[in-house]
């Protein structure tokens, strides 16, 4: 059955399953040959202010649509958009671009909220777009800093390079534990 098109097996379910199993085993065997040579790193790609970033997928809780109902928090800094009820839990929503000092995020239909957490701190970060999983290998990583237009250097470590695209690695845990992030209350006016 080698080399058969799956469509040709549509009327023979047992043969179709056998061919799918054969292909799966072949794919796994091919990956096993590479596993000793290259380590793969998987992250979630997103963009803010025209810059593309990637964050370790283990640091991302989930990706959500921007909630319709956001309750503003009196006395909070402008980058704290408010709180939203997410399955019975209140989640503070942060405009990441505004937090970084690069203006308000574009809230187009591509905008998403990335739910993140570090220790006791949970937050939803508004980004302009999520591009899904990005896979890189060791040889594509550089430890040097890559300047970004949204000035995220304090929260990035190195970058991955593919073709002529650079993907700075955003460290959500560093963001969530930073003093500027934890000080969301406006200073009292005198």
N, C-alpha and C positions, 0 to 999 in steps of 0.2 A: 504493500500500500504506500510505500515511500513516494513522496512527490505528488500525492493526490491533492486536488483542490477540495477544501471543506464543503463547498457548495455541491459538489458531485456526490457527496455522501448524505445529503439532506434526507433522502428516503430510506437510509439504512442507519438508524440511530446507534446501533451497537458498533458498527464500523467507524462511525463518526467519533464516538467516544474513544475507541482504540487509537485512532489517528491523533486525536487531541492529546491523549496520554503520551504517545510516542513523541510528539513535538515538545511537550512539557519536559519530558526526561532529557531530550536533546538540548533544550535551552538550559536546564539546570547543569548538565554536564559541561556546557560551554562556559557558564559562569564560574564553575569550580576551577577551571583552568586559569582563570584570571585572578581568582581571589588571593593567591599568594603574591601577585605582582603589584596590585593597585588597591589602595584603600579608598572607599567611596565615602563622601560626606554628603548628607542630604539636608537641605534647608528649604525654608519657605521664602519665595521671592516676593518682594513688594516694592512699591515706589511711592515716594513723596517728593514733591517739588522738582520733578524731572530726574531725580536720582533713583537708581535701582539699588536695592539692598537685598541681603539674604540673612535669615536668622535660623539658627539651629532648629530643626523641626521639633526636637524634644522640648524646646522652650515655648512652643506655641500651643495654647490650649485648644483653640478652635478659631475659625474664621467665620465672621457673621456679617449679615447685611446690616446697614446702619439702621438702628431702631427708629421707628416713627415717633415714639414718645420718649423724650429726654427731659428730665426734670432738672432745671437749673439749680445750682447751689449758691445761695446768697453769700457774698463775701469771698467767693473763690476767684482765683486768677482766671484770666480769659481763656487760657488753654484748657482748663477743666470745663468741658462742655456741659457737664451735669452727670446725673446718674440715670441708669435705665434698669428696668426690671428684667432680668434674664432668668427665666424659669424659676421665679420665686426668690432669686438672689439679686441684691443691688450691685450693679457694676459701674464704677466710676468710668466715664468716657473722656479720653484725652485726645485733643487735636495734636497729633505728634509734630506736625509741621509748625504749628503755632508755638508749641512748647520749645522747639529748637530755635525759635526766633526768626523764622523765615516766612511769616505771614500765615493766613488761614489756608487750610486745605481746600482743594477743589472737591466739592461734594457732589460730583457727577454720579451717574448710575453705576459707575465702576468702583466707587468708594466702598471700602469695607472696614470692619472693626476686627482687629486681631486681639483675641483674649489671651492675656498673659498673666503669670503669677510668679512671685518670688518671695519665699518665706510666707509672711502673713499678708503681703500686699498683692492685691489683684487689681487689674485694670483692663479696660478695653481701649486699644490705641487706634484712632482713626487714621487710615492711610488712604492714598488716592487710588491705589489699585493693588490687588494681589495677583501675582502671575503664577501661583501654584508651586509645586515642588521643583527644586533645582538640584541636580546631582552634579557633583564635582569630584575629581580625583586629586590626590596629594600634589601632583605636579602642577596643578592649576592654582595653587595657593601661594600668596606672597604675604609675609608678615609686615611689610611696610604699610604705612598709613596712606590712604588715598583720599585727598581732600574732596569734600562734597559741597554742593551749592547750598544745602540746607544746614551746614555746619554741624554735622553729627559726629565729628571726630572723637569727642569725649566718650562716645558710646559705641565705637567700632574698634575691631581688632583685625587688621589685615584685610585682604580681599581675595576673591577668586577671579581669575582672568580666563575668559573664553572668547576666542576670536579677538575682537577689539572691544569687548564689553567687560567692564569691571563691576564686580559685585562686592562692595564692602560688607563685612560680616557685622551685623548689628547685634549688640549684646543686651538683650532685654533685662537680664538680671542686674546689670550695671545701671541701667536707666531707672529701674524700680527701686534701687537702694540708694540712689543719689540724693543729696540734700536738696537740690533745686526741685526735684520731682516730689519729694516728701513734704515740701513747704508749699502746699496748694492754696493756702489762705492769703488773700491780699493783705498788705501791710495797712494798718489803720491810718487814716488820713488825719492830719492835724490842722 
